[in-house]
Amino acid sequence: MKFFAAIFVSALVLGISSCNENIAKSSVATESPYFNNADHIINVEGLDVRYRDEGPQEAETLIMVHGFTSSLESWDDLAKNLANDYRVIRLDLPGHGLTGPDSQKRYSNEETVAFLGDFINALDVEAPVLIGNSLGGLVSWRVAAQSPEKVSKLVLVSPGGYSINGVTDEPVDVPMMLKFYLTKAPEAGVRQATSSLYANPETLSEERVTTIQYMMQRPGNGDAFVERLSVFTLPDPTIDLEKVKSPTLVVWGQQDKMIPVSQADWFSDALPNSTLKIYENAGHVPQEETPEQLAEDIRLFLESAE
């Protein structure tokens, strides 16, 4: 939890107790200003899920899966670069974005993997390309390992898998200050935490900070974040990674402070059919910092993997 501790020391200095009370909080996802004409709701095993569907419906399908505390908006720029030629679907995971909390509290990694598989089934999409960042990467490669027929190709962007912050096959207690941050999402804390994900924090826009804070402050999401962390584990993934047969593009930011770039080689070595790209001027979210470069590499990868 060293990374999170650093965030909160900085956030306290900045005065995170001054929570913004003016962020709109709609209890109905479709009434949110972030719900647009390309958004849909689909029921997945009892949970209404918000997803966005863009691009030609007959084209190869890409499903983008965001990271912890994020939402489908993390993919905005990348989707814009790819939606002319691909069907691009992105979703808000349970306990995130406009999907909101799961009444059954199915937040473990295993349950989230099952959820993503069920989401693919509910959409009736045959063997899409899964593109996942961080938590979304972890869930994506585990779906490919467990259900290879569900996935044609993988793009893993700074994916989770190997141990970080002391988390192994047992969960780590969630510190009180982290619980406070996740459930209150004060503006200064959100800004500091998000800046830490960028190699060049000055490129972080005010709009992005506002979006993340809004989504974190959606009713029930904060408690869902805490519940997810309380059951979050990272057992050694090597044996499971070796089960992934899908062609895989692994992308990592050289300046990733959340999951060290040293793990990129571990993933590349363990995955049987992988290509590794390291972005020198990116942090943990290359889809936000370098979307044009990532889009180009994804295109080349998909073309070469045919």
N, C-alpha and C positions, 0 to 999 in steps of 0.2 A: 504493500500500500504506500510505498515511498512517494510515488508520483502524486497520488491523491493528497498526501500530507503536504507536499510542496504547494499544491494548488491552494489549499486552505490557509496556509500561513500567509501566502501572498494576498489571498482574498480578504483575510481579516485586516491586513494593513490597509487595503483599499476601502474597507468599511462595508463588508458584505451584509451587515444587518439592515441596510437601507433597502428593503425589498420594494420593487416597483409594483404598486397596487393597481396600476391602470391598464395592465395587459388584459385584453378581453378573454373571457373564459366561457365558451359555449359548451353546454352539456350535450349538444347534438352535433356530431361531426359535420354534417352537411350544412350547418349554419355558420361554420367557421369561414373567415375570409381566405383561408388557405385551401379550402375545398374548391377545386376548379372544374371546368367542363370535361376534363379528361379523367376525373376521379370517379371511382365506383366503390360500392360496398359489396362485399361477398361474405357469406357466412361460412366459416371454417370450423367445423366441430363445435358449434355453439357460440363462436366469437365472431362478431361483425368486424370485418377487416377493411380498412381503407387502402385502395391501391390505385395507381395511375397507369393508364394504358395509352401509349402513343405510338405513332408510326404505322406503316402499312401492315395490316393484319395478316397478310399472306407471307410476310418476310420471316426470316429466322428470328426466333424470340429470345430476347435477353431479359432475365429477371435480376434486378439489382436489390441487394439486401444491405441495409445500413448498419452502422455500429451502435454501441451502447449510448443511450440518452439522445440519440439523433432521430431523424425521420427521413422520409423519402426525399425531402428537399435537399439533402446532402448531395444528391445525384443530379440536380438541376442542370448544371453546365455540361456534364458528361452526356446526359440524355439528349440535350439540345444538339450535341455534336453527332449523335448516332441515330436519332429517330427518323431521319430521312430515308435511311436504308435498312433499318431493323425495326421490328416490333419491340418496343421498350416498355417493360412492365416493372414498376417499383412499388413497394408496399411499406406500410408502417407496421413493424413487428408488435406483438402483444405487449402492452404496457408502454407503448411509445406513440408519439405523434397523435393523429386523430383517431387511430384505432382505440387507444386507451386501454385501461386495465382489463385483465381477464378475470372474470368472477371466480373461476376455478383456480386461479393463481398458478398456472402452468408455466413457470419461468425457468426451470432448470434447462441446462444445455440439451439434455436428452429430449425434453418435452418441446423445446423450440425446434430441434431437428425434425421431430414428428410433425410439428405444426407446418414447417416449410414444405415438407413432403405432401401434407394434406392440402396446402394452398395450391401447389402445382396440380394436384389431382382435381381440385375444385374448379380450377380454370380450364381443365381439359386441354392442357398444353403438352405436346409430346416432346420430351427430351430437350428442354430449353438450355441455353447457356446461362449458368449462374455466375453473377458478378457480386462478390461480397467484400465488404470492408470491415476489418476488426472483428467484432462479434458476428457480423454478417458473413465474414469470411469463414470463421470457425463453423458456423451453422451450415454454410454452403458446402464446404469440403466434407463435412460429416454426412450430409445427405448423399453426396457422390460416393462415399465409401460404403454406406449402408444400402443404398438403392441405386446402383449404377445405371439402371434402365431409365431413371428419371432425369439424368443429366448428360448432355452431349459434350459440353466443354466447360471449363472453369476459368474464371479470372479472380484471383485472390489478391486483394489490395491490403497490405499490412494485416494479414489475417491472424486471428487468435489461434492458439493451439498449445504452444509450449509455455512453461511456467513463467509468470511475471508477478511482481509485487508479493512474492511469497505464497502465491496460490498454487497448489499442486492438486492432488486427488482429494484434498479436504478443503472445504470453504474456509475463508478467513473472516474473523469478526469484522463487522462494518463499523468503523470509528464514528463516534457521535457527531463530530463535525462534518463528516461525509454524509451522514444521514440528514443533517440540517441542510446542507447544500442541495442534495438531491430532491428533498421535499419542498424546499422554498425557492430554489433557483434564483437567488438575487442577481441583479444585473452585473455587478462587479465580479462576482464569482463566476458567472457564465462567461463573461469576457475573458477573465484570466485563464479559465480552464480551456476555452476554445483556442485562445492565442497559443497555448502550449502545444496544440496539435499541429500548428503551422511552422514551417521552416522560416517563413517571413511574416511575422505577426502583423506587420504594418499593412499587409494586403487583406486582412480580415475586415470585412465590410460591416457597417452598422446594421444593415439589413439582415445579415447572417446572424449576428448576435441576437437581434430582436426575434428572429424566427426560432432559434434554439430555445431562448427563454420562454417564448410563448408555448412551444410544444412541451417543454419540461413542466410548465405550470398548469398544463391541462389537468382537470380533476382526476385524481387517482394515479397519475403517471409517476409522481415522486415516490409514493409508497411502493409501486411496482418495481421501480429501480432498486430500492432497498431490498425488497424481497428477492429480486433476481440475484443481487450480489451475495445475499445470505446463503444461497445454494449454489453459487458459481464455483466450478472446479476446473482445473487444468491438469488432468493426468497426462503422463507422457503419451504423446499422440503418434509416435513413430510407426508403430505396428498398424494403426488405423490409416495413417497417411499412405502406407504402402499398398493399401487396398484400393486406392483411387486409381482407376484406369483411364479416366477422361483426360484428354490433352489439357494441360493447365498452364496458364500464364500467371506467374507470381511477380507482383509489383511491390516495391518497397521504397519508402522515402529514406534517403541517407541520413536525414536529420530527425528521424522518428524518435520522439521522447517517450512515447507510450509503450511501444513494443520495439525493442532494439533491433537495428538492422542486421545484427549478427544472426538473428533467427532466420533471415532470408535464406541463407545457405542450408540451414537445417531442413527447411521446407523443401527447397529445391533438390536436396540430396535424397530425401525420403520419398518424394513423389516420383512414381515410375516414369511419367511422361510430361516433364515440365520444362518451361522456359523462364528464366529469371531476368527481370529488368530492375535496376536500381536507379532512382531519380535523385540526382545530387541536390537539387534545390527544392526538395519537398519534405514534409514531415509525415504525420500519421494519416492525413486525408488527401492524397494526391488527386482524387477526383474533384476536390474543391480548389486546390492550389495550381495544378497543372492539367486541367481537363482536356485541353487540345492534344497534348502529348500522349495522355492516357488513351484518348479516343483513337489516335493514329495507331498506337501499339495494339489496341484491341482489334482494330480492323485488320492489321497485318497478321495478327495471331489467328483470327478466325478464318482468314483466307488460306493461310498456310496449313491449318489443321483440317481442312476439308478432305 
